[in-house]
Amino acid sequence: MNFEKITEKDSHYDALEQKSVRDLLSGIHQEDQNAVAAVGKVLTLVEQLIQKVVEQLQNGGRLFYIGAGTSGRLGVLDASECPPTFGTEPEKVVGIVAGGDFALRNSVEDAEDDTNQAWEDLSQHNINKQDIVVGIAASGTTPYVVEGLKKCQQNGIPTGCITCNVNAPLAAVSDFPIEVVVGPEFLTGSSRMKAGTAQKLILNMITTATMIQLGRVKGNKMVDMKLSNDKLVGRAERIVMGELNVSHREAQELLEQHNNVREAINAHKAK
């Protein structure tokens, strides 16, 4: 199969330094819209991956993201949002970035070329066949990610990926590959832009749809969210008031007693 790095192709825009700020913004905005459209074309592939993620998590498994640079940081971001949003344990959805936590704030570019480190990183979490590992790499060629998924397959662990090139090496080691082709970047090769945008959109879909399927949402409300600040407490109070048709004070008392929206609602209904 032919493989072409579309993510490295020349931008459709040139002489950027001569453009006005408004012209730059118009071009970037147009490319962002192209990214959204590209995601719309791969919803079937996203659905297939999510169905497998749900299956694994229902059977006690975990979801792991692995990536380098921007892609890795996006995976860590999505994973870190699951406990406060859905009340999951931190180990249920785990993001791993090449170079470790230091790479979240600093450039560790050579870390992505290490072909053994991803498996070592996953092994620290006692990765097993109940889990599923999703590799994130815009290019689809990042050695850290490709070799990590290859090792997972060799050990019978389900794999998926999000890449922005077709027929990339990463897709070849993914049981559930998502190839979201966004085209050349506004700034040639800067895949933190619309490639990153497309990846983030798909990551949003994966965890949100998965958690809904796992019963972590009621109606359209985050009933298992962690009540960790005033904003979230206020949101919880409004949910309880609306669901039970109780006063603000009653909602406060229920939440103070149960510290969880779902449990507060269930306890009141069980009276």
C-alpha positions as CSV (number, residue, x, y, z in Angstrom):
1,M,0.0,0.0,0.0
2,N,1.2,3.5,-0.8
3,F,2.0,5.7,2.1
4,E,2.2,9.5,1.7
5,K,2.8,11.9,4.6
6,I,0.0,14.3,3.9
7,T,0.6,15.9,7.2
8,E,4.0,17.1,5.9
9,K,2.8,18.4,2.6
10,D,3.2,22.1,1.7
11,S,0.5,24.4,3.0
12,H,-2.1,25.7,0.6
13,Y,-1.2,29.2,1.8
14,D,2.1,31.0,1.2
15,A,3.8,34.3,2.0
16,L,2.3,34.1,5.5
17,E,4.6,36.8,6.8
18,Q,3.1,39.2,4.4
19,K,-0.5,38.6,5.3
20,S,-2.6,40.7,7.7
21,V,-3.7,39.2,11.0
22,R,-7.3,39.0,9.7
23,D,-6.1,37.1,6.6
24,L,-4.1,34.7,8.8
25,L,-7.1,34.1,11.0
26,S,-9.4,33.5,8.0
27,G,-7.0,30.9,6.7
28,I,-6.6,29.1,10.0
29,H,-10.4,29.2,10.6
30,Q,-11.0,27.6,7.2
31,E,-8.6,24.8,7.9
32,D,-10.2,24.2,11.3
33,Q,-13.5,23.7,9.5
34,N,-11.8,21.2,7.2
35,A,-10.7,19.3,10.3
36,V,-14.2,19.1,11.6
37,A,-15.5,17.9,8.2
38,A,-12.8,15.2,8.1
39,V,-13.9,13.9,11.5
40,G,-17.4,13.6,10.2
41,K,-16.2,11.2,7.5
42,V,-14.7,8.7,9.9
43,L,-17.6,8.3,12.4
44,T,-18.1,4.7,11.5
45,L,-14.5,4.0,12.4
46,V,-14.8,5.9,15.7
47,E,-17.9,4.0,16.5
48,Q,-16.2,0.6,16.0
49,L,-13.3,1.7,18.3
50,I,-15.7,3.0,21.0
51,Q,-17.7,-0.3,20.9
52,K,-14.5,-2.2,21.7
53,V,-13.5,0.3,24.4
54,V,-16.9,-0.1,26.1
55,E,-16.6,-3.9,25.9
56,Q,-13.2,-3.9,27.5
57,L,-14.1,-1.5,30.3
58,Q,-17.4,-3.4,31.0
59,N,-15.2,-6.5,31.6
60,G,-13.0,-4.7,34.1
61,G,-10.4,-3.5,31.6
62,R,-8.8,0.0,31.2
63,L,-8.3,2.4,28.4
64,F,-4.8,3.6,27.7
65,Y,-3.7,6.4,25.4
66,I,0.0,6.5,24.2
67,G,1.5,9.3,22.1
68,A,4.4,11.7,21.8
69,G,4.5,15.5,21.6
70,T,1.1,17.2,21.0
71,S,-0.6,13.8,20.4
72,G,0.6,12.4,23.7
73,R,-0.4,15.6,25.6
74,L,-3.9,15.4,24.1
75,G,-4.2,11.8,25.3
76,V,-3.1,12.8,28.8
77,L,-5.6,15.7,28.8
78,D,-8.5,13.6,27.8
79,A,-7.7,10.9,30.4
80,S,-7.2,13.4,33.2
81,E,-10.7,14.8,32.6
82,C,-12.4,11.5,33.2
83,P,-12.3,11.4,37.0
84,P,-13.7,14.9,37.6
85,T,-16.3,14.6,34.8
86,F,-17.4,11.0,35.2
87,G,-16.3,10.0,38.6
88,T,-14.0,7.3,37.3
89,E,-10.9,6.0,39.2
90,P,-7.7,7.6,37.9
91,E,-6.5,4.2,36.7
92,K,-9.5,3.6,34.5
93,V,-8.4,5.9,31.7
94,V,-4.7,6.5,31.5
95,G,-2.7,8.8,29.3
96,I,1.0,8.1,28.7
97,V,3.2,10.6,26.8
98,A,6.7,9.8,25.5
99,G,9.2,11.3,27.9
100,G,7.0,11.1,30.9
101,D,5.3,13.9,32.8
102,F,8.3,16.2,32.1
103,A,7.2,16.1,28.4
104,L,3.8,17.6,29.2
105,R,5.4,21.0,29.6
106,N,8.7,20.6,27.9
107,S,9.9,19.4,24.5
108,V,11.5,16.0,24.6
109,E,11.6,15.4,20.9
110,D,14.0,12.4,20.9
111,A,11.7,10.4,23.2
112,E,9.4,9.6,20.3
113,D,12.2,7.7,18.6
114,D,12.6,5.2,21.4
115,T,11.1,1.9,20.2
116,N,11.1,0.1,23.5
117,Q,9.9,2.7,26.0
118,A,6.2,2.6,25.3
119,W,5.9,-1.1,26.2
120,E,8.0,-0.4,29.3
121,D,5.7,2.5,30.2
122,L,2.6,0.3,29.7
123,S,4.1,-2.6,31.7
124,Q,4.4,-0.3,34.7
125,H,0.6,-0.4,34.7
126,N,0.5,-4.2,34.4
127,I,-1.1,-3.9,31.0
128,N,-3.1,-7.1,30.1
129,K,-5.6,-8.5,27.6
130,Q,-8.6,-7.0,29.4
131,D,-7.3,-3.5,28.5
132,I,-7.2,-1.6,25.2
133,V,-4.5,0.8,24.0
134,V,-5.1,3.6,21.6
135,G,-2.0,5.1,19.9
136,I,-2.2,8.8,18.9
137,A,0.1,10.1,16.2
138,A,-0.7,12.6,13.5
139,S,2.0,11.2,11.2
140,G,1.2,7.6,12.0
141,T,5.0,6.9,12.0
142,T,6.1,7.8,15.5
143,P,8.3,4.8,16.6
144,Y,7.3,5.1,20.3
145,V,3.7,4.6,19.4
146,V,4.0,2.2,16.5
147,E,6.3,-0.2,18.4
148,G,4.1,0.2,21.5
149,L,1.0,-1.0,19.7
150,K,3.0,-3.7,17.9
151,K,4.1,-5.1,21.3
152,C,0.5,-4.9,22.5
153,Q,-0.8,-7.0,19.5
154,Q,2.0,-9.6,20.2
155,N,0.6,-9.9,23.7
156,G,-3.1,-10.2,22.6
157,I,-4.0,-6.7,23.8
158,P,-6.6,-4.9,21.6
159,T,-5.3,-1.7,19.9
160,G,-6.7,1.3,18.2
161,C,-5.2,4.5,16.8
162,I,-5.9,8.0,15.6
163,T,-3.7,9.2,12.8
164,C,-4.0,11.8,10.0
165,N,-2.4,9.9,7.2
166,V,-3.7,6.9,5.2
167,N,-1.9,3.6,5.2
168,A,0.5,4.7,7.9
169,P,2.6,2.1,9.8
170,L,0.5,2.9,12.9
171,A,-2.7,1.7,11.2
172,A,-1.1,-1.6,10.3
173,V,-0.6,-2.4,14.1
174,S,-4.1,-1.2,15.1
175,D,-7.2,-3.5,15.3
176,F,-9.4,-0.4,15.2
177,P,-7.6,2.3,13.1
178,I,-9.0,5.8,12.7
179,E,-7.4,7.6,9.7
180,V,-8.8,11.2,9.8
181,V,-7.2,13.0,6.8
182,V,-7.3,16.7,7.4
183,G,-4.8,17.7,4.6
184,P,-1.8,19.9,4.8
185,E,-1.5,22.3,7.8
186,F,-1.9,26.1,7.5
187,L,1.7,26.2,8.7
188,T,3.5,23.4,6.9
189,G,4.0,20.4,9.1
190,S,2.6,22.0,12.3
191,S,0.3,19.1,13.2
192,R,-0.5,20.7,16.5
193,M,-3.0,22.7,14.5
194,K,-5.8,21.0,12.6
195,A,-4.5,17.5,13.0
196,G,-4.4,18.1,16.8
197,T,-7.9,19.6,16.6
198,A,-9.2,16.5,14.8
199,Q,-7.6,14.2,17.3
200,K,-9.0,16.2,20.2
201,L,-12.5,16.0,18.7
202,I,-12.2,12.2,18.4
203,L,-10.9,11.8,21.9
204,N,-13.9,13.8,23.2
205,M,-16.1,11.4,21.4
206,I,-14.3,8.3,22.7
207,T,-14.5,9.1,26.4
208,T,-17.9,10.8,26.4
209,A,-19.7,8.2,24.4
210,T,-18.0,5.4,26.4
211,M,-18.9,6.9,29.7
212,I,-22.5,7.4,28.6
213,Q,-22.6,3.7,27.5
214,L,-21.2,2.7,30.9
215,G,-24.0,4.5,32.7
216,R,-22.0,7.5,33.9
217,V,-24.5,10.0,32.6
218,K,-28.2,10.5,33.4
219,G,-30.3,12.4,30.9
220,N,-27.7,14.9,29.8
221,K,-26.1,15.5,33.2
222,M,-22.8,14.5,34.8
223,V,-24.3,12.8,37.8
224,D,-21.0,11.1,38.8
225,M,-18.8,14.2,38.6
226,K,-16.4,15.0,41.5
227,L,-17.7,18.0,43.5
228,S,-14.2,19.5,43.7
229,N,-14.9,23.2,43.5
230,D,-17.7,25.8,43.9
231,K,-18.6,25.7,40.2
232,L,-19.2,22.0,40.3
233,V,-21.1,22.1,43.6
234,G,-23.4,24.7,42.1
235,R,-24.0,22.6,39.1
236,A,-24.7,19.6,41.3
237,E,-27.2,21.6,43.3
238,R,-29.0,22.6,40.1
239,I,-29.1,19.1,38.9
240,V,-30.6,17.8,42.2
241,M,-33.1,20.6,42.4
242,G,-34.3,19.9,38.8
243,E,-34.4,16.2,39.1
244,L,-36.2,16.1,42.5
245,N,-38.1,19.4,42.4
246,V,-36.6,20.3,45.8
247,S,-35.4,23.6,47.3
248,H,-31.9,24.9,47.1
249,R,-31.4,24.1,50.8
250,E,-32.7,20.6,50.4
251,A,-30.3,20.0,47.5
252,Q,-27.4,21.3,49.6
253,E,-28.3,19.0,52.5
254,L,-28.5,16.0,50.2
255,L,-25.2,16.7,48.6
256,E,-23.5,17.4,51.9
257,Q,-24.7,14.0,53.1
258,H,-23.9,12.0,50.0
259,N,-21.2,14.1,48.2
260,N,-22.4,12.7,44.9
261,V,-25.3,13.7,42.6
262,R,-26.4,10.2,41.7
263,E,-26.4,9.0,45.3
264,A,-28.2,12.1,46.5
265,I,-30.9,11.6,43.9
266,N,-31.3,7.9,44.6
267,A,-31.3,8.3,48.3
268,H,-34.1,10.9,48.1
269,K,-36.2,8.8,45.7
270,A,-35.8,5.7,48.0
271,K,-37.5,7.5,51.0
